[in-house]
Amino acid sequence: MRFHSTARLLQFILTATCMADYAYSIPSTPPSTPGSLHKRYEYGVSKERFIKRSTEHVVTTGIHVGKGPDGSLPQRLEIRELEKDKLMWTLYILGLDMLQWTPQTDKFSWYQIMGIHGRPFQPYDGAVAGPGGETHGYCSHVSSLLPTWHRPYLVFYEQVLHGLVQEIAAMFPEGEVRDNYTTAAEKFRIPYWDWAAPPPPGEDVFPESVGALPYVDADGPAGVQRIANPLFSYQFQPLDTKQLPNLPFTLYPQTMRYPDAVVGDATSQNHQVTTNMDKNSGVFRSRLYNLFTNYRDYSTFSNEAWIPESNMGEFDSLESIHDQVHGFTGGGGHMSYIDYSAFDPLFMLHHTMVDRCFAIWQVINPDSYVEPMPAQFASYTVPVGSIVDMHTPLQPFYNSSGGFWDSSSIRSTETFGYVYPETASNGTGIDKALVINAINRLYGPDTTDSELPIRADAQIRDTAHTYEYQEWIANILVRKHALSGPFFIHLFLGPIDPDPKNWSTSKSLIGSHCIFDRIDADERGLGCNCTGDLVTGTIPLTGALREVVRRGLEGAVEGEGNDGLNGGGLEGLKSLEREDVEPFLKRNLRFKLSFLNYTGVEAERVDSLRIKVVTARVVRGGEGRLPVWGGFVEVGGVGEG
C-alpha cells in the first residue's frame, strides 16, 4: 500500500505537533530485544522525523475533539466493547505499538511516561523531588490523593496516545477510508478493564486480547503485519539495570506476569491470571458493590489507611480492591510491585477502571471529597508527614496557568473531555437513578447468583435473595510492610491443602487479599510512618456461605469429598442468620499467608495481622435505589489453618 506523498504526511505531522505542543521521535527499526519474537509495525516512511520540540512544560489538557453517543462527550469504553469497533481497535493497537517503540530517551515514550509512577525515580518535565523523595515515584499510595493523582496521569497518557492515534489515522489513503479512521481517531479514548462485572458468556474475566498471544495481526496503513502484541507485554529498549536495579527485574527484557523462572528468557503464565481472576470474580463484585453502596465518606472510600475513628463496616477501600488486582495479575512479575507496575500494559487498563469506579462513586456521593490528612508515605514530591489536601499539587501534571493540577480542579472527568458509559450526561445532567441501576445490574447480588431452589422442608429462614438478609464480611488489619514486600492473605472454609501452590485453585478457598508493596520495602530509607503503616481490606463471606446453604438445599451429601466449599465436607448451614453462621464459621473458617509466588508464610511472621468477622442486616436495593445497610456487629476472630 503506497502513501500519496511522504511530504504530505510530514506536513500533517508538523501541523499536528504544533497544535499539540509536543512531538514524538519514532525509530523505523526497533533495536534488537533479547527474547523478542515480534517487532513493531513498519509504516514505510522516512526513518527520522525532524520535528522542532517545544521547550515549555507540557500542559495536561485532556482531549476536546470527537463526539460520543447522541453528541455527548466521547466515552472511555470497556476493552471488550472497544474491540468491537474495528477502526478504533486498530488505531488503539497501532498507537500503543508506536508509543512502546518510541526510544526510552524520549519524553513521550512509554518508558518515561510509565516511569512517572515509580522507577526510575527521576524528575519528569521539571517537577523536582521534595525532601526525601529521591527514592520514590510521583504516585501517592495509602493516601486520599490516590484516585485524584491518577486521574491527570491517565489523562496525560491518553493525550499522548490520542496524538499518535490521530497521526496514524492520517496515514491511511485519502478518501473514505482515511475519513473513517480520522473520525474514529477523534472520538478515541483509552479503554478500561472491568475486572468485577461478569464477563460475556463463554469468556473469562481476563480478556484474551491482553493475555492470550504475544503477537497480533495489525491491519494498518501499510497493510496487515504481525507485530508484538502491545497489550501482552512491554519490551524494554534496552533494559537498563542501573535504572531498574532490583532482582528479578534486572533479568527480564520485557514485562512479566507470573514468570515461569527467574531467568532472562522467562515467559509469562497468563493462564494463572485467568485462573485467579475467575476464581475470585464473585469476591471482586461483592467488594465493589459493598463499596459503592455502603461507603459515603471519601477518606474511607479512597484509600486503605486505617482510620481508627471509622466503624467496623468501613475496612475496605478503592485502593484496597485495586491492590488485589495488582497481586492477581502480577504473580511476582511487574504488576506485583509499586515501583515497577506501570510498565505492564495492563496497568493503564486497570487504573482506568479505578478512575471509572471513582467517577461512579462521585455521582452518588457528590458532597464528600478530599479532606486534609498527613501523608503516611512519601512520594517523589510529597514528604512523609506533610499535610495533603485538595490543593496539594498533583505533580508532574501542569495546567494551562503554569502551575499543577490539584484535586479541587480535577473533580469532573468532563474537564478533560471524557466520560464513562455510566456517567454520561443525558443533556440535562447525569441521571443518578440510572447510575444506581447500573451499579445494581453490574455488581449487585443478582449478577453473581441465581435464585436458590427453596424447599418447604429446608427450614431456610433467610437468603440473600429475599428482601432483607444478613451480610457477612471478614475485616483485615495488618502492617503494610509486615513482610517487606507484597503478600497474600487467603481465607478458607473447610480443609486446606498442605501445598501452598494449590491454594489458588482450592475448592475451599473463599477469597484472597493482596498487600501491595514495594519490592525493597524495608524500613530503612522507605519514607513512611512505619510505626503506623496499618492498612485495611476485606474479604466478603456472604457468597461462600450462600453456596453452602445452596448445597444443603440441593441435597448435597454431608461429608462428600474433602474439598470444602464446593466439594462437600462441610456441615450443613441452614441459613445466613447469626445463630447458624457464627458456630459454623468458628468451626470452619481459617486463614493462610503466602508470598505472591504462593510460597507459604507462617502467621508468626506477621504479628500485626488481625482478621475479624463482622455482620450487618441489609435491605436490598431496587429500581433507582441502593441497598440500606444496618449497623455492623463484630462476632469473632479467624484463626490460622
C-alpha positions as CSV (number, residue, x, y, z in Angstrom):
1,M,0.0,0.0,0.0
2,R,1.5,3.3,-1.1
3,F,1.3,6.8,0.5
4,H,0.3,9.6,-1.7
5,S,3.4,11.5,-0.7
6,T,5.8,11.5,2.2
7,A,5.9,15.3,2.1
8,R,2.2,15.5,2.6
9,L,2.4,13.1,5.5
10,L,5.3,15.0,7.2
11,Q,3.3,18.3,6.6
12,F,0.4,16.8,8.6
13,I,2.8,15.6,11.4
14,L,4.3,19.0,11.7
15,T,0.9,20.7,11.9
16,A,-0.4,18.2,14.5
17,T,2.8,18.7,16.5
18,C,2.3,22.5,16.6
19,M,-1.3,22.1,17.8
20,A,-0.4,19.6,20.5
21,D,2.8,21.3,21.7
22,Y,4.7,18.1,21.8
23,A,6.1,15.5,19.3
24,Y,7.3,12.0,19.1
25,S,10.6,10.5,17.9
26,I,9.9,7.1,16.4
27,P,12.5,4.7,15.1
28,S,11.8,2.9,11.8
29,T,13.5,-0.2,13.0
30,P,13.4,-1.2,16.7
31,P,16.5,-2.3,18.5
32,S,17.1,-6.0,19.0
33,T,15.5,-7.2,22.2
34,P,16.5,-10.5,23.8
35,G,13.7,-12.9,23.9
36,S,11.6,-10.9,21.5
37,L,9.8,-12.8,18.7
38,H,7.8,-9.9,17.2
39,K,8.6,-6.4,16.3
40,R,6.8,-3.1,15.7
41,Y,4.6,-2.0,12.8
42,E,6.5,-0.7,9.8
43,Y,4.9,2.3,8.0
44,G,7.5,2.5,5.2
45,V,8.1,6.3,5.6
46,S,11.1,8.4,6.5
47,K,13.3,6.8,9.1
48,E,13.7,10.0,11.0
49,R,11.2,12.7,11.8
50,F,12.9,16.0,12.4
51,I,10.4,18.0,14.4
52,K,11.1,21.1,16.4
53,R,10.3,20.4,20.0
54,S,8.7,22.8,22.5
55,T,10.9,23.8,25.4
56,E,7.8,24.7,27.5
57,H,6.3,22.4,30.1
58,V,3.7,20.0,28.6
59,V,0.2,21.1,29.6
60,T,-2.2,18.2,30.5
61,T,-5.3,19.4,28.8
62,G,-7.2,16.3,28.0
63,I,-8.8,15.8,24.6
64,H,-11.5,18.1,23.3
65,V,-12.4,16.7,19.9
66,G,-14.8,14.0,18.9
67,K,-18.3,13.1,19.8
68,G,-19.8,10.3,21.7
69,P,-23.4,8.8,21.5
70,D,-26.1,11.4,20.9
71,G,-23.5,14.1,20.6
72,S,-22.2,13.7,24.2
73,L,-18.6,13.7,25.2
74,P,-16.7,10.6,23.9
75,Q,-16.8,7.7,26.3
76,R,-14.0,5.5,27.7
77,L,-15.3,2.0,26.9
78,E,-14.7,-1.4,28.4
79,I,-11.9,-3.1,26.4
80,R,-14.2,-5.7,25.0
81,E,-16.6,-3.0,23.8
82,L,-13.7,-1.1,22.2
83,E,-12.6,-4.3,20.4
84,K,-16.0,-4.4,18.7
85,D,-15.2,-1.2,16.9
86,K,-12.7,-2.3,14.2
87,L,-11.4,1.1,13.4
88,M,-10.8,2.4,16.9
89,W,-9.4,-1.0,18.0
90,T,-6.9,-0.9,15.1
91,L,-5.9,2.6,16.0
92,Y,-5.5,1.7,19.7
93,I,-3.2,-1.3,19.0
94,L,-1.1,0.7,16.5
95,G,-1.0,3.7,18.8
96,L,0.3,1.5,21.7
97,D,2.8,-0.1,19.4
98,M,4.1,3.3,18.3
99,L,4.3,4.6,21.8
100,Q,6.1,1.5,23.1
101,W,8.7,1.6,20.4
102,T,9.5,5.3,20.9
103,P,13.1,5.4,22.3
104,Q,13.3,5.4,26.0
105,T,15.2,8.7,26.0
106,D,12.2,10.5,24.6
107,K,10.0,12.4,27.0
108,F,6.9,11.0,25.3
109,S,8.0,7.4,25.3
110,W,6.2,4.6,27.1
111,Y,9.2,4.1,29.3
112,Q,9.3,7.7,30.5
113,I,5.5,8.1,30.9
114,M,5.2,4.9,32.8
115,G,8.3,5.8,34.8
116,I,6.4,8.7,36.3
117,H,4.6,6.3,38.6
118,G,7.6,4.6,40.2
119,R,11.1,3.8,39.0
120,P,13.5,5.1,37.7
121,F,12.8,7.8,40.3
122,Q,13.8,10.7,38.1
123,P,12.3,14.2,37.6
124,Y,9.7,14.4,34.8
125,D,9.3,17.7,32.9
126,G,11.0,19.8,35.5
127,A,8.9,18.6,38.6
128,V,11.8,18.2,41.1
129,A,11.9,15.9,44.1
130,G,10.8,17.1,47.5
131,P,12.8,16.4,50.7
132,G,13.4,12.6,50.9
133,G,11.6,12.0,47.6
134,E,14.5,10.8,45.5
135,T,13.8,7.1,46.2
136,H,10.1,7.3,45.3
137,G,7.8,7.7,42.3
138,Y,5.4,10.6,42.0
139,C,2.3,8.5,42.9
140,S,0.8,8.7,46.3
141,H,-0.3,5.4,48.0
142,V,-2.2,4.9,51.2
143,S,-3.4,8.4,50.6
144,S,-6.6,10.2,49.7
145,L,-4.8,11.5,46.7
146,L,-4.5,8.1,45.1
147,P,-7.7,8.4,43.0
148,T,-7.1,12.1,42.3
149,W,-3.4,11.8,41.3
150,H,-4.1,9.0,38.9
151,R,-6.8,11.0,37.1
152,P,-4.5,13.5,35.4
153,Y,-1.9,10.8,35.0
154,L,-4.3,8.8,32.9
155,V,-5.3,12.0,31.0
156,F,-1.7,12.7,30.2
157,Y,-1.2,9.2,28.9
158,E,-4.5,9.4,26.9
159,Q,-3.5,12.8,25.5
160,V,-0.2,11.4,24.2
161,L,-1.7,8.2,22.8
162,H,-4.5,10.2,21.2
163,G,-1.9,12.3,19.3
164,L,-0.4,9.1,17.9
165,V,-3.8,7.7,17.0
166,Q,-4.6,10.8,15.0
167,E,-1.2,10.7,13.3
168,I,-1.8,7.1,12.3
169,A,-5.3,7.8,11.0
170,A,-3.8,10.4,8.7
171,M,-1.5,7.8,7.1
172,F,-4.4,5.8,5.6
173,P,-5.1,6.5,1.9
174,E,-7.1,9.7,1.2
175,G,-10.8,9.3,0.7
176,E,-13.5,7.4,2.6
177,V,-11.0,5.1,4.4
178,R,-9.0,7.9,5.8
179,D,-12.1,9.9,6.7
180,N,-13.5,7.0,8.7
181,Y,-10.3,6.5,10.5
182,T,-9.9,10.2,11.3
183,T,-13.5,10.3,12.7
184,A,-12.7,7.2,14.8
185,A,-9.4,8.8,16.0
186,E,-11.1,12.0,17.2
187,K,-13.6,10.1,19.5
188,F,-11.0,7.6,20.7
189,R,-10.5,7.5,24.4
190,I,-8.5,4.9,26.4
191,P,-10.4,1.8,27.5
192,Y,-10.8,0.2,30.9
193,W,-10.8,-3.4,32.0
194,D,-13.8,-4.2,34.2
195,W,-12.4,-6.9,36.5
196,A,-15.6,-7.0,38.6
197,A,-18.6,-7.4,36.2
198,P,-19.4,-10.9,34.9
199,P,-17.6,-11.4,31.6
200,P,-19.6,-12.2,28.4
201,P,-20.9,-15.8,28.2
202,G,-18.1,-18.2,27.4
203,E,-15.3,-15.8,28.2
204,D,-13.0,-15.3,31.2
205,V,-12.6,-12.2,33.4
206,F,-9.1,-11.6,32.0
207,P,-9.5,-10.6,28.3
208,E,-8.0,-12.8,25.6
209,S,-6.8,-9.6,23.8
210,V,-4.5,-8.9,26.7
211,G,-3.1,-12.3,27.7
212,A,-3.7,-14.9,25.0
213,L,-1.0,-14.3,22.4
214,P,2.3,-12.4,22.3
215,Y,1.6,-11.2,18.8
216,V,-1.3,-9.6,16.9
217,D,-2.1,-9.1,13.2
218,A,-2.5,-5.4,12.7
219,D,-4.2,-4.0,9.6
220,G,-2.6,-0.6,9.3
221,P,-1.9,1.9,6.6
222,A,0.9,-0.3,5.2
223,G,-1.3,-3.5,5.2
224,V,-1.5,-6.4,7.6
225,Q,1.6,-7.1,9.6
226,R,2.2,-9.5,12.5
227,I,3.6,-7.4,15.4
228,A,4.3,-7.8,19.1
229,N,1.0,-7.6,21.0
230,P,1.4,-4.3,22.9
231,L,-1.2,-5.5,25.5
232,F,0.7,-8.7,26.2
233,S,4.0,-7.1,27.4
234,Y,6.2,-4.1,27.0
235,Q,9.7,-4.7,25.7
236,F,12.4,-2.5,27.3
237,Q,14.7,-0.8,24.7
238,P,17.1,-1.7,26.2
239,L,16.7,-3.0,29.7
240,D,18.7,-0.5,31.9
241,T,19.7,-2.3,35.1
242,K,21.0,0.9,36.6
243,Q,17.6,2.5,36.5
244,L,15.8,-0.8,37.2
245,P,18.2,-2.4,39.7
246,N,16.1,-4.9,41.7
247,L,16.1,-8.6,41.1
248,P,14.5,-10.3,39.3
249,F,13.8,-7.2,37.1
250,T,17.4,-6.9,36.1
251,L,16.9,-10.1,34.2
252,Y,13.6,-9.6,32.3
253,P,13.9,-7.7,29.0
254,Q,10.1,-7.4,28.9
255,T,7.3,-7.1,31.4
256,M,6.2,-10.4,33.0
257,R,3.1,-11.9,34.6
258,Y,3.6,-14.9,36.8
259,P,7.1,-15.5,35.3
260,D,7.9,-19.2,35.0
261,A,11.5,-18.8,36.0
262,V,13.9,-16.2,37.3
263,V,15.9,-16.0,34.1
264,G,16.2,-13.7,31.1
265,D,14.2,-15.9,28.8
266,A,11.4,-16.5,31.3
267,T,7.8,-16.4,29.9
268,S,4.6,-15.1,31.3
269,Q,2.0,-17.5,32.6
270,N,-1.1,-15.6,31.8
271,H,-3.3,-18.6,32.4
272,Q,-2.5,-18.0,36.1
273,V,-4.0,-14.5,35.8
274,T,-7.1,-16.1,34.2
275,T,-7.4,-18.7,37.0
276,N,-7.1,-16.3,39.8
277,M,-9.4,-13.6,38.4
278,D,-12.1,-16.2,37.5
279,K,-11.8,-17.9,40.9
280,N,-12.2,-14.6,42.8
281,S,-14.7,-12.9,40.4
282,G,-17.5,-13.1,42.9
283,V,-15.4,-11.6,45.6
284,F,-14.4,-8.6,43.4
285,R,-18.1,-8.0,42.6
286,S,-19.1,-8.2,46.2
287,R,-16.3,-5.9,47.4
288,L,-17.0,-3.3,44.8
289,Y,-20.8,-3.5,45.3
290,N,-20.3,-3.0,49.1
291,L,-18.0,-0.1,48.4
292,F,-20.5,1.6,46.1
293,T,-23.5,1.1,48.4
294,N,-22.1,1.4,51.9
295,Y,-19.2,3.9,51.8
296,R,-20.3,7.5,52.0
297,D,-17.1,9.2,53.2
298,Y,-14.3,9.9,50.6
299,S,-11.5,9.3,53.1
300,T,-12.5,5.8,53.8
301,F,-13.6,5.1,50.2
302,S,-10.4,6.4,48.6
303,N,-7.6,4.6,50.4
304,E,-6.6,1.8,52.7
305,A,-5.0,3.7,55.6
306,W,-6.5,2.5,58.8
307,I,-8.7,5.3,60.3
308,P,-9.3,4.3,64.0
309,E,-12.4,6.5,64.1
310,S,-14.1,4.6,61.2
311,N,-16.6,2.0,62.0
312,M,-16.2,-1.8,61.5
313,G,-18.2,-1.6,58.3
314,E,-15.6,0.6,56.6
315,F,-12.5,-1.6,56.4
316,D,-12.4,-1.7,52.6
317,S,-11.5,0.9,50.0
318,L,-11.0,1.5,46.3
319,E,-7.2,1.3,46.9
320,S,-7.5,-2.0,48.8
321,I,-9.5,-3.6,45.9
322,H,-7.0,-2.1,43.5
323,D,-4.2,-3.8,45.3
324,Q,-5.8,-7.2,44.9
325,V,-5.9,-6.8,41.1
326,H,-2.2,-5.9,41.2
327,G,-1.5,-9.1,43.1
328,F,-3.5,-11.4,41.0
329,T,-2.2,-10.1,37.7
330,G,1.4,-9.8,38.7
331,G,2.2,-13.1,40.5
332,G,5.8,-11.9,41.1
333,G,6.0,-10.0,37.8
334,H,6.0,-6.3,37.2
335,M,2.4,-5.6,38.3
336,S,3.2,-7.0,41.7
337,Y,5.3,-4.2,42.8
338,I,4.5,-0.5,43.2
339,D,7.8,0.7,41.7
340,Y,7.6,-1.5,38.5
341,S,3.9,-2.0,37.9
342,A,3.2,0.8,35.5
343,F,5.5,-0.7,32.8
344,D,3.0,-3.5,32.3
345,P,0.4,-2.5,29.6
346,L,-2.3,-3.9,31.9
347,F,-1.6,-1.1,34.4
348,M,-3.4,1.6,32.4
349,L,-6.4,-0.7,31.7
350,H,-6.6,-1.4,35.4
351,H,-6.2,2.2,36.6
352,T,-8.8,3.4,34.0
353,M,-11.2,1.0,35.7
354,V,-10.2,2.5,39.1
355,D,-10.9,6.0,37.7
356,R,-14.3,4.8,36.5
357,C,-15.1,3.5,39.9
358,F,-14.1,6.8,41.3
359,A,-16.3,8.7,38.8
360,I,-19.3,6.5,39.5
361,W,-18.9,6.9,43.3
362,Q,-18.7,10.7,42.8
363,V,-22.1,10.8,41.2
364,I,-23.8,9.2,44.2
365,N,-21.6,11.0,46.8
366,P,-21.1,14.5,45.3
367,D,-20.5,16.2,48.6
368,S,-17.7,14.1,50.1
369,Y,-14.2,14.7,48.9
370,V,-10.5,15.2,49.9
371,E,-10.0,16.2,53.5
372,P,-6.7,17.3,55.0
373,M,-4.6,14.4,56.3
374,P,-0.9,13.6,56.9
375,A,0.9,11.7,54.3
376,Q,1.6,8.2,55.6
377,F,4.1,7.5,52.8
378,A,6.4,9.8,50.9
379,S,6.1,10.3,47.2
380,Y,8.6,12.0,44.8
381,T,7.2,15.4,45.7
382,V,5.3,14.9,48.9
383,P,7.3,14.3,52.1
384,V,6.1,11.9,54.7
385,G,4.1,13.5,57.4
386,S,3.2,16.6,55.4
387,I,-0.5,17.5,55.2
388,V,-2.1,16.7,51.9
389,D,-5.5,18.2,50.9
390,M,-7.4,19.1,47.8
391,H,-4.9,21.9,47.0
392,T,-1.8,19.7,47.1
393,P,-0.2,19.9,43.6
394,L,-0.6,16.7,41.6
395,Q,2.8,16.7,40.1
396,P,4.1,16.5,37.4
397,F,0.9,17.4,35.6
398,Y,0.8,21.1,34.5
399,N,-2.3,23.1,34.0
400,S,-2.6,26.0,31.5
401,S,-1.7,28.6,34.1
402,G,1.8,27.2,34.5
403,G,1.1,25.5,37.8
404,F,0.0,22.0,38.6
405,W,-3.5,20.4,38.7
406,D,-4.8,19.7,42.1
407,S,-7.7,17.6,43.5
408,S,-10.0,20.6,43.6
409,S,-9.7,21.2,39.8
410,I,-10.0,17.6,38.5
411,R,-13.3,16.6,40.2
412,S,-15.1,16.2,36.9
413,T,-14.0,14.0,34.1
414,E,-15.7,16.4,31.7
415,T,-12.9,18.9,32.4
416,F,-10.6,16.6,30.4
417,G,-13.1,15.7,27.6
418,Y,-14.3,12.2,28.6
419,V,-17.0,10.3,30.4
420,Y,-17.8,6.7,31.1
421,P,-21.0,4.9,29.9
422,E,-22.5,5.2,33.3
423,T,-21.6,8.8,33.9
424,A,-22.5,10.3,30.5
425,S,-24.9,13.3,30.7
426,N,-28.4,13.0,29.2
427,G,-28.4,16.6,28.2
428,T,-29.6,18.0,31.5
429,G,-27.0,16.3,33.7
430,I,-26.1,12.9,35.0
431,D,-29.1,10.8,36.0
432,K,-28.3,9.5,39.4
433,A,-31.0,6.8,39.3
434,L,-29.5,5.4,36.1
435,V,-26.1,5.2,37.7
436,I,-27.6,3.3,40.7
437,N,-29.4,1.0,38.3
438,A,-26.0,0.3,36.6
439,I,-24.4,-0.5,39.9
440,N,-27.2,-2.9,40.8
441,R,-27.2,-4.5,37.4
442,L,-23.4,-5.0,37.0
443,Y,-22.3,-5.7,40.6
444,G,-25.4,-6.5,42.7
445,P,-26.2,-10.0,44.1
446,D,-28.3,-11.0,41.1
447,T,-25.3,-10.7,38.9
448,T,-23.4,-13.3,40.9
449,D,-26.0,-15.8,41.9
450,S,-29.1,-17.5,40.5
451,E,-32.2,-17.9,42.7
452,L,-31.9,-20.5,45.4
453,P,-34.2,-23.6,45.0
454,I,-36.1,-23.1,48.2
455,R,-37.8,-26.2,49.5
456,A,-40.6,-26.1,52.0
457,D,-38.9,-28.5,54.4
458,A,-35.5,-26.9,54.2
459,Q,-36.1,-24.5,57.2
460,I,-34.2,-21.7,55.4
461,R,-35.1,-18.6,57.3
462,D,-33.3,-16.2,55.1
463,T,-31.2,-15.9,51.9
464,A,-29.6,-13.1,50.0
465,H,-32.5,-13.3,47.5
466,T,-35.1,-12.2,50.0
467,Y,-35.9,-8.5,50.6
468,E,-33.7,-8.4,53.7
469,Y,-30.7,-10.5,54.5
470,Q,-27.6,-10.8,56.7
471,E,-24.3,-9.7,55.2
472,W,-21.0,-11.3,56.4
473,I,-17.5,-9.8,55.9
474,A,-14.0,-10.6,57.2
475,N,-12.2,-7.4,58.1
476,I,-8.4,-7.4,57.7
477,L,-6.0,-5.1,59.6
478,V,-2.2,-5.5,59.1
479,R,1.0,-3.6,58.7
480,K,1.7,-2.8,55.0
481,H,5.4,-3.6,55.3
482,A,5.0,-6.6,57.6
483,L,7.0,-8.8,55.2
484,S,9.0,-6.0,53.5
485,G,7.2,-6.8,50.2
486,P,3.7,-7.8,48.9
487,F,1.9,-10.9,50.2
488,F,-1.5,-12.6,50.1
489,I,-3.9,-13.4,52.9
490,H,-6.2,-16.3,52.0
491,L,-9.4,-17.4,53.6
492,F,-10.7,-21.0,53.5
493,L,-13.9,-22.7,54.5
494,G,-13.0,-26.3,55.3
495,P,-9.9,-28.4,54.6
496,I,-6.7,-26.6,53.4
497,D,-4.3,-28.3,51.0
498,P,-0.8,-28.5,52.7
499,D,0.8,-27.4,49.4
500,P,0.5,-23.6,49.0
501,K,0.9,-24.0,45.2
502,N,-2.6,-25.4,45.2
503,W,-4.3,-22.7,47.2
504,S,-5.3,-20.5,44.3
505,T,-7.4,-23.3,42.8
506,S,-8.6,-24.9,46.1
507,K,-12.3,-25.5,46.3
508,S,-12.3,-24.4,49.9
509,L,-10.8,-21.0,49.1
510,I,-13.3,-18.2,49.7
511,G,-11.0,-15.4,48.5
512,S,-7.7,-13.7,48.9
513,H,-6.5,-10.2,49.7
514,C,-3.2,-8.7,48.5
515,I,-1.0,-6.4,50.4
516,F,0.6,-4.3,47.6
517,D,4.1,-3.0,48.4
518,R,7.4,-2.1,47.1
519,I,10.0,-4.7,46.1
520,D,12.5,-3.3,48.7
521,A,10.1,-2.3,51.4
522,D,12.4,-2.4,54.4
523,E,12.0,0.4,56.9
524,R,15.5,1.9,56.2
525,G,15.0,4.7,53.7
526,L,11.4,3.7,53.0
527,G,10.0,7.1,53.6
528,C,6.9,6.2,55.6
529,N,5.3,6.4,59.0
530,C,6.4,2.8,59.6
531,T,5.1,2.6,63.1
532,G,1.7,3.5,61.8
533,D,1.6,1.8,58.5
534,L,-1.6,-0.2,59.2
535,V,-3.8,-0.8,56.3
536,T,-7.2,-2.4,55.9
537,G,-9.1,-4.6,53.5
538,T,-12.0,-7.1,53.4
539,I,-13.0,-10.5,52.1
540,P,-16.8,-10.9,51.8
541,L,-18.1,-14.2,53.1
542,T,-21.8,-14.0,52.2
543,G,-21.4,-15.5,48.7
544,A,-19.5,-18.5,50.1
545,L,-22.0,-19.0,52.9
546,R,-24.8,-18.9,50.5
547,E,-23.2,-21.6,48.4
548,V,-23.1,-23.8,51.5
549,V,-26.8,-23.1,52.1
550,R,-27.5,-23.9,48.4
551,R,-25.7,-27.2,48.6
552,G,-27.8,-28.2,51.6
553,L,-31.0,-27.3,49.7
554,E,-29.9,-29.3,46.7
555,G,-29.4,-32.4,48.8
556,A,-25.6,-32.4,48.9
557,V,-24.3,-35.4,50.8
558,E,-22.7,-34.4,54.0
559,G,-19.1,-35.5,54.0
560,E,-18.9,-35.9,50.3
561,G,-15.3,-35.4,49.3
562,N,-12.9,-33.3,51.3
563,D,-12.6,-30.1,49.3
564,G,-14.7,-27.9,51.5
565,L,-16.8,-25.2,49.9
566,N,-17.6,-26.6,46.5
567,G,-16.7,-30.3,47.1
568,G,-18.7,-31.2,50.2
569,G,-17.0,-32.0,53.5
570,L,-18.7,-29.1,55.5
571,E,-21.5,-29.4,57.9
572,G,-24.8,-28.1,56.6
573,L,-25.7,-24.5,57.1
574,K,-29.4,-23.8,57.4
575,S,-29.4,-20.0,56.9
576,L,-27.4,-16.8,56.9
577,E,-28.8,-15.9,60.4
578,R,-26.4,-15.3,63.2
579,E,-27.4,-18.3,65.3
580,D,-26.5,-20.6,62.3
581,V,-23.5,-18.8,60.8
582,E,-21.5,-17.9,64.0
583,P,-20.9,-21.5,65.1
584,F,-20.3,-22.6,61.5
585,L,-17.6,-20.1,60.9
586,K,-16.0,-20.9,64.3
587,R,-15.6,-24.5,63.2
588,N,-14.6,-24.0,59.6
589,L,-13.1,-20.5,58.8
590,R,-9.3,-20.4,58.7
591,F,-6.6,-18.2,57.0
592,K,-3.2,-18.8,55.4
593,L,-0.5,-16.4,54.3
594,S,1.8,-16.6,51.2
595,F,4.0,-14.5,49.1
596,L,2.8,-13.8,45.6
597,N,4.5,-16.8,44.2
598,Y,2.5,-19.0,46.6
599,T,5.4,-19.7,48.9
600,G,3.8,-20.2,52.3
601,V,4.4,-17.8,55.2
602,E,4.0,-18.6,58.9
603,A,1.5,-16.4,60.7
604,E,4.0,-15.7,63.4
605,R,6.0,-13.6,61.0
606,V,3.0,-11.2,60.7
607,D,2.1,-10.5,64.3
608,S,0.2,-7.3,63.3
609,L,-2.4,-9.3,61.4
610,R,-6.0,-9.2,62.8
611,I,-8.9,-10.8,61.0
612,K,-12.4,-10.2,62.5
613,V,-15.8,-11.3,61.2
614,V,-18.5,-8.7,61.2
615,T,-22.1,-8.8,60.1
616,A,-24.9,-6.4,59.3
617,R,-28.6,-6.5,58.3
618,V,-29.1,-5.3,54.7
619,V,-32.3,-4.3,52.9
620,R,-31.8,-5.0,49.2
621,G,-31.9,-2.2,46.7
622,G,-34.2,-2.0,43.7
623,E,-35.0,0.3,40.7
624,G,-33.1,3.5,41.3
625,R,-32.5,2.5,44.9
626,L,-29.3,1.3,46.6
627,P,-29.4,-1.2,49.5
628,V,-29.8,0.1,53.0
629,W,-27.2,-1.2,55.5
630,G,-27.8,-1.6,59.2
631,G,-25.2,-1.3,61.9
632,F,-22.3,-3.8,62.0
633,V,-21.6,-6.2,64.8
634,E,-18.3,-8.0,65.4
635,V,-18.8,-11.7,66.0
636,G,-15.3,-13.2,66.4
637,G,-11.8,-13.6,65.0
638,V,-10.3,-16.0,62.5
639,G,-7.5,-18.5,63.3
640,E,-4.7,-19.9,61.1
641,G,-5.4,-23.1,59.3
